[in-house]
Each structure stands twice: as C-alpha cells, then as structure tokens.
Amino acid sequence: MALYFTSINSGSNGNCYYVGNDNEAILIDVGLTCKEIETRMNRLGLSISKVKAIFISHEHSDHIKGLAVFAKKHKLPVYISTATLKSSRLVLDANNTFSLNHLQHIQIGNLKISAFSKFHDAADPYSFTIECNEVRVGVFTDIGSVCDRLITHFKNCHAAFLEANYDTEMLENGRYPYFLKRRITSGHGHLSNAQALELFINHKAPYMSHLLLSHLSKDNNDPELVENLFKNVAGNTFVKVASRYEETELYYVSNAQNIPETYNFDPNLYQPEQLNLF
C-alpha cells in the first residue's frame, strides 16, 4: 500500500491538498467552495467517501473558505489548533472538532499525520507529513523561512508539496506596496524560489520521486521559470507546478519506486483502487 496525492488547488485564491491510500484519505485545508472541491475530486475519480478527516494549517481565508460547509455536509472531523479555530471565527461542530498541537501524531486508519509548527503570520500555523507503510508525503506551504523542523521532515519525504511563492527580482520590481513586499519577505511570510531551491538541493532525499511546487504568486512568479529552475537540478525527481486554476493529475508514490511515475487516466475507466502499478 502506498500513497496517492493531488493538489485540488494551490495559490492565494484557494488551497486544498488530497493525500490518501486505497482505503482512506485526508484533506489539508479547504480553501475552495464545497461545490468546487466536489467537482474537482469527481473529475479525478476520487470518492469523497474515502476522505476521513480534514487538517487545517492556519486561518487565512484561502485555506478555510469552504471548511464549515464541506465538513458539515460530509460529516468530517476537523483537526485544527485552538488558536487557529478562534482566529478563524468559524462555527464548527464541537463534537467533531479536534485540537491540533505541535509535534502531534494522529492516526487516521493506516495514515499517520504528523503536525509541526512553522513560521507564518498566523495565530498557530502548521505543516504536515502524511505517512503510510513508511511512505511519506509532505505539505509544506505558507512558510516564512526554512527551519530545522522543516528540514527534518522534508528530507524524509518520498514526495512533497513545497512552496515556491515568489521570484525575488519580480517581487522587488513589482507593483506591490512596500509594506506587503516586506510582509512576504519578513521570515513569517512566504518562501522564495531561491529559498525553496536551496532546501531541495541540500536536503532532498535520494528516493524523493515527486515535487509539486506550490502556492506560486500570481504576480511575482512565473510557473515556467520556477519549474525549469528546479528541473535543472532535480535528477530523477519529477517536478511540476501545482496550478492556482485547476487540480493537478493524481500522482502515486511507493517506497518500491526506482523511477518517478505520474499517471494521467480517465476517471470513467479507472478508480485509484483499481490501479495495480507496482
């Protein structure tokens, strides 16, 4: 058993990431409307009935916009820190809402979700890794700076969503007001292409098969530029930009892989559990 993963959407207009195995899955953040997430999952051939929990990284609207409706409609438990919930001002089912803490490990079926704190200008922000049978996928976005915790988790991942938010020169020469530029580069804002690239080059595991570059700025980055930047040093690691306009393909990773694989398939013909790839 290994892990399937996809970005439902990635960017300041909404974030939602799916990670799961054949039997269960979780969502990291619900920053699109309930209807839009359902539509995109349906296009991918992903059954919402397999989603067993939602984990929230922080309270900014592009991460929680559809949370209350989606969680209520599908009766899903929500893991969210006390400070994040208070800052979000959302009304969630108290009987199905669970506190999230730094270095906490939560078991959802055969999935082990590890939460750790990060640098971002939010009340109590978290990044996550999802593990199944010693295969790990990381979700590392909205990070102001690289810390030892991030390095420790990143270097153990078989696949990862990694923020590459802005090109430094584009940001400095762009139209954003000074205060916003300083917020982004403050160490509690977002990772630049250069910061993300340094993490990737210095700490990528030799077995990392997939890297999805995430949360790109619409105004201060160029998807082709950043994708090529990483591909030039990626070796056998598959690199793709997670779109801010549509879902990515559904990817698959296992610890038996020697060569990275990606799969485009017709959801009318195949469901994830029917793919016997390894």
Legacy VTK file of the C-alpha trace (Angstrom):
# vtk DataFile Version 3.0
C-alpha trace
ASCII
DATASET POLYDATA
POINTS 278 float
0.000 0.000 0.000
1.334 3.429 -0.951
0.012 6.963 -1.290
-1.964 8.911 -3.892
-1.826 12.690 -3.823
-3.006 15.705 -5.754
-3.360 19.432 -5.401
-7.035 20.358 -5.704
-5.830 23.972 -5.917
-2.745 25.870 -4.811
-2.433 29.635 -4.525
-3.680 32.731 -2.768
-7.100 32.128 -4.364
-7.535 28.830 -2.519
-5.603 25.825 -1.218
-6.612 22.206 -0.839
-4.428 19.088 -0.963
-5.513 15.433 -1.061
-3.358 12.577 0.262
-4.555 9.028 0.780
-4.168 5.305 0.204
-6.571 2.797 -1.329
-8.937 2.946 1.638
-8.788 6.350 3.282
-7.614 9.887 2.623
-7.370 13.298 4.238
-7.592 16.857 3.003
-5.101 19.509 4.054
-7.023 22.811 4.040
-10.338 23.606 2.370
-9.803 26.936 0.674
-12.278 26.461 -2.170
-16.046 26.172 -2.001
-17.539 22.802 -1.150
-19.046 22.515 -4.622
-15.763 23.275 -6.375
-13.845 20.698 -4.364
-16.502 18.095 -5.089
-16.354 18.913 -8.813
-12.578 18.638 -8.986
-12.431 15.420 -6.993
-15.074 13.941 -9.254
-13.001 14.834 -12.326
-10.082 12.977 -10.766
-12.194 9.931 -9.993
-11.724 10.434 -6.249
-14.509 9.381 -3.934
-15.287 11.808 -1.129
-16.380 8.833 0.966
-12.694 7.932 1.293
-11.922 11.280 2.935
-11.902 10.584 6.666
-10.631 13.882 8.107
-9.618 17.468 7.368
-6.468 19.120 8.708
-6.166 22.898 8.781
-2.795 24.625 8.516
-3.904 28.123 9.565
-6.823 30.547 9.494
-6.189 32.652 6.376
-9.233 32.630 4.113
-7.507 30.873 1.205
-7.157 27.837 3.482
-10.540 27.716 5.227
-13.056 29.328 2.860
-15.084 26.164 2.265
-14.314 24.381 5.528
-17.513 24.854 7.506
-19.815 23.802 4.662
-17.654 20.900 3.465
-17.110 19.469 6.955
-20.796 19.750 7.863
-22.084 18.291 4.594
-19.758 15.292 4.666
-19.725 14.909 8.477
-15.947 15.013 8.635
-13.782 15.515 11.705
-11.663 18.664 11.589
-8.223 18.847 13.184
-7.410 22.476 13.913
-5.447 24.192 16.661
-7.355 26.083 19.349
-5.757 29.397 18.383
-6.446 28.830 14.686
-10.087 27.995 15.334
-10.526 31.096 17.482
-8.891 33.326 14.862
-10.917 31.780 12.035
-14.234 32.745 13.683
-15.777 29.681 12.064
-18.610 27.781 13.675
-17.771 24.069 13.547
-19.386 21.042 15.146
-17.743 20.923 18.575
-18.276 17.163 18.763
-16.341 16.626 15.555
-13.556 19.197 16.008
-10.225 18.144 17.488
-7.298 20.159 18.754
-4.011 20.188 16.864
-0.667 20.597 18.605
2.995 20.898 17.679
4.689 17.522 17.070
1.382 15.714 17.361
0.891 12.404 15.528
-2.651 11.444 14.540
-3.696 8.075 13.154
-6.460 8.035 10.534
-6.857 4.405 9.522
-3.470 3.428 8.082
-2.437 7.060 7.643
-0.190 8.726 10.218
-0.365 12.511 10.075
2.400 14.471 11.767
1.929 18.171 12.514
4.686 20.639 13.260
4.736 24.401 13.719
6.114 26.746 11.068
6.963 30.422 10.578
3.985 32.265 9.111
1.997 35.325 10.111
-0.939 33.427 11.551
-2.114 32.522 15.043
-0.684 28.991 15.240
0.335 27.678 11.797
1.300 24.079 10.947
2.830 21.980 8.217
2.131 18.266 7.809
3.535 14.972 6.667
1.319 12.017 5.832
2.774 8.527 6.156
1.584 5.062 5.188
3.797 1.969 5.320
6.909 4.124 5.608
5.988 6.219 2.551
5.757 9.934 3.346
4.191 12.900 1.542
4.789 16.385 2.929
2.644 19.522 2.633
4.950 22.490 3.167
3.400 25.818 2.125
2.910 29.287 3.650
6.351 29.182 5.251
8.290 32.333 6.036
11.679 30.691 6.411
13.382 27.312 6.443
13.848 25.957 9.959
15.308 22.753 11.388
11.830 21.257 11.756
11.109 21.739 8.068
14.472 20.290 7.064
13.948 17.232 9.267
10.567 16.452 7.724
11.445 17.385 4.148
14.490 15.137 3.939
12.380 12.100 4.861
9.698 12.625 2.206
9.131 10.462 -0.870
7.029 13.293 -2.319
6.212 16.834 -1.264
4.203 19.944 -1.932
6.752 22.714 -1.446
6.050 26.421 -1.557
7.966 28.468 -4.143
5.952 31.639 -3.801
7.942 34.399 -5.443
10.905 35.352 -7.566
12.875 37.910 -5.580
13.556 40.223 -8.507
9.948 40.112 -9.709
8.706 40.951 -6.219
11.128 43.822 -5.696
10.339 45.348 -9.097
6.629 44.602 -8.977
3.564 46.656 -8.168
3.026 45.500 -4.572
3.229 48.272 -1.934
6.312 48.340 0.248
4.583 47.010 3.379
3.299 43.956 1.506
6.697 43.215 -0.010
8.196 43.356 3.477
5.486 41.077 4.862
6.182 38.462 2.195
9.945 38.523 2.809
9.766 39.034 6.582
10.597 35.485 7.627
6.942 34.942 8.545
5.515 35.300 5.039
6.394 33.013 2.135
9.333 31.091 0.710
11.068 32.477 -2.354
12.102 30.334 -5.297
15.709 30.593 -4.118
14.909 29.507 -0.544
12.848 26.553 -1.751
15.534 25.576 -4.256
18.227 25.639 -1.577
16.127 23.339 0.625
15.553 20.998 -2.318
19.198 20.842 -3.383
20.650 20.403 0.093
18.056 18.178 1.758
16.157 16.195 -0.892
16.081 12.505 -0.089
17.679 10.313 -2.779
14.359 8.482 -3.011
12.179 11.615 -3.474
10.202 10.846 -6.627
7.814 13.835 -6.864
7.985 17.529 -6.042
4.923 19.727 -6.587
5.854 23.397 -6.458
3.031 25.108 -4.627
1.430 28.420 -3.680
3.057 30.388 -6.514
2.270 34.083 -6.523
0.170 35.181 -9.451
2.020 38.495 -9.762
5.520 37.758 -8.508
6.398 34.436 -10.078
6.429 32.616 -13.393
5.409 28.929 -13.416
7.666 28.093 -16.364
10.635 29.888 -14.813
10.378 28.163 -11.447
9.609 24.733 -12.913
12.705 24.897 -15.113
14.765 26.168 -12.195
14.002 23.017 -10.228
14.077 20.608 -13.159
17.657 21.642 -13.888
18.761 20.129 -10.572
16.036 17.528 -9.994
17.727 14.427 -11.350
15.150 11.626 -11.285
12.677 13.636 -9.213
9.555 14.576 -11.171
8.838 18.322 -10.820
5.518 20.027 -11.536
3.904 23.333 -10.623
0.608 22.921 -8.744
-1.875 25.172 -10.528
-3.859 28.012 -8.988
-6.602 27.423 -11.574
-7.232 23.658 -11.635
-6.446 20.374 -9.984
-3.219 18.539 -10.833
-3.093 14.968 -12.036
-3.381 12.247 -9.429
0.104 11.046 -8.514
1.229 7.832 -6.888
4.284 7.121 -4.774
5.596 3.988 -3.101
8.847 3.070 -1.401
9.358 0.420 -4.086
9.829 3.033 -6.813
13.154 3.436 -8.543
11.931 5.841 -11.223
9.317 8.567 -10.601
5.953 7.881 -12.201
2.936 10.019 -12.946
-0.361 8.892 -14.327
-2.985 10.565 -16.415
-6.055 8.406 -16.522
-9.680 8.601 -17.484
-11.713 8.507 -14.235
-14.513 6.854 -16.166
-12.262 3.878 -16.783
-10.158 3.693 -13.616
-10.569 4.381 -9.962
-7.452 4.807 -7.807
-8.001 1.473 -6.048
-8.009 -0.284 -9.428
-4.504 0.823 -10.335
-2.139 -2.064 -9.668
1.025 -0.258 -10.624
3.675 -1.931 -8.525
LINES 1 279
278 0 1 2 3 4 5 6 7 8 9 10 11 12 13 14 15 16 17 18 19 20 21 22 23 24 25 26 27 28 29 30 31 32 33 34 35 36 37 38 39 40 41 42 43 44 45 46 47 48 49 50 51 52 53 54 55 56 57 58 59 60 61 62 63 64 65 66 67 68 69 70 71 72 73 74 75 76 77 78 79 80 81 82 83 84 85 86 87 88 89 90 91 92 93 94 95 96 97 98 99 100 101 102 103 104 105 106 107 108 109 110 111 112 113 114 115 116 117 118 119 120 121 122 123 124 125 126 127 128 129 130 131 132 133 134 135 136 137 138 139 140 141 142 143 144 145 146 147 148 149 150 151 152 153 154 155 156 157 158 159 160 161 162 163 164 165 166 167 168 169 170 171 172 173 174 175 176 177 178 179 180 181 182 183 184 185 186 187 188 189 190 191 192 193 194 195 196 197 198 199 200 201 202 203 204 205 206 207 208 209 210 211 212 213 214 215 216 217 218 219 220 221 222 223 224 225 226 227 228 229 230 231 232 233 234 235 236 237 238 239 240 241 242 243 244 245 246 247 248 249 250 251 252 253 254 255 256 257 258 259 260 261 262 263 264 265 266 267 268 269 270 271 272 273 274 275 276 277
